[in-house]
Amino acid sequence: MAIYQIGLHTALGDAGTALDHPRRIDLRGIPTPECQARFCVDSARAWQRFGNPPSASRHFRSVRRGTVT
């Protein structure tokens, strides 16, 4: 699954590649709340490592709402 690529590349120190994956994923198509939360948290971590705290914050907040804006 592409959502796991986000965390993998972030852990390997390649936030740029990690951030290529969220753009291809529709959050509404992720089947379970747990996977949706993982997507949001991993994306937020990638944005933080990439040096964009506002985007990281937006993704962390989206975990609660279930949407990414």
C-alpha positions as a printed Julia matrix, in Angstrom:
69×3 Matrix{Float64}:
   0.0    0.0    0.0
   1.2    3.47  -0.84
   0.35   4.78   2.63
   3.18   2.73   4.11
   5.67   4.27   1.67
   5.22   7.63   3.41
   6.48   6.34   6.77
   9.16   4.2    5.17
  10.76   7.02   3.21
  10.44   9.41   6.15
  12.22   6.9    8.41
  14.96   6.54   5.8
  15.45  10.31   5.8
  13.93  11.04   2.38
  11.01  13.3    3.19
  10.81  14.57  -0.4
  10.09  11.1   -1.75
   7.77  10.4    1.18
   5.7   13.46   0.22
   5.24  12.21  -3.34
   2.91   9.52  -2.03
   0.2   11.53  -0.2
  -0.54  13.45  -3.37
  -1.61  10.19  -5.03
  -3.87   9.01  -2.2
  -7.48  10.0   -1.6
  -8.08   9.83   2.15
 -11.7    8.85   1.53
 -10.49   5.73  -0.27
  -8.52   4.45   2.73
 -10.73   1.73   4.2
 -10.23   1.92   7.97
  -9.92   4.76  10.49
  -6.63   3.27  11.71
  -5.12   3.41   8.23
  -6.47   6.93   7.72
  -4.85   8.02  10.98
  -1.56   6.39   9.98
  -1.67   8.21   6.65
  -2.23  11.56   8.38
   0.41  11.05  11.06
   3.03   9.74   8.64
   2.32  12.62   6.26
   2.64  15.11   9.11
   5.99  13.64  10.12
   7.21  13.86   6.53
   6.14  17.5    6.28
   7.91  18.27   9.55
  11.13  16.67   8.33
  10.75  18.5    5.02
  10.68  21.78   6.96
   7.04  22.75   6.57
   5.48  22.91  10.07
   2.16  24.45   8.91
   1.49  21.47   6.62
   2.56  19.1    9.38
   0.13  20.74  11.78
  -2.68  20.58   9.22
  -2.16  16.83   8.79
  -2.03  16.2   12.55
  -5.31  18.09  12.99
  -6.87  16.1   10.17
  -6.48  12.88  12.14
  -9.29  14.05  14.36
 -11.5   15.32  11.57
 -10.82  12.49   9.15
 -10.07  14.89   6.32
  -7.02  16.59   4.88
  -7.45  20.07   3.43
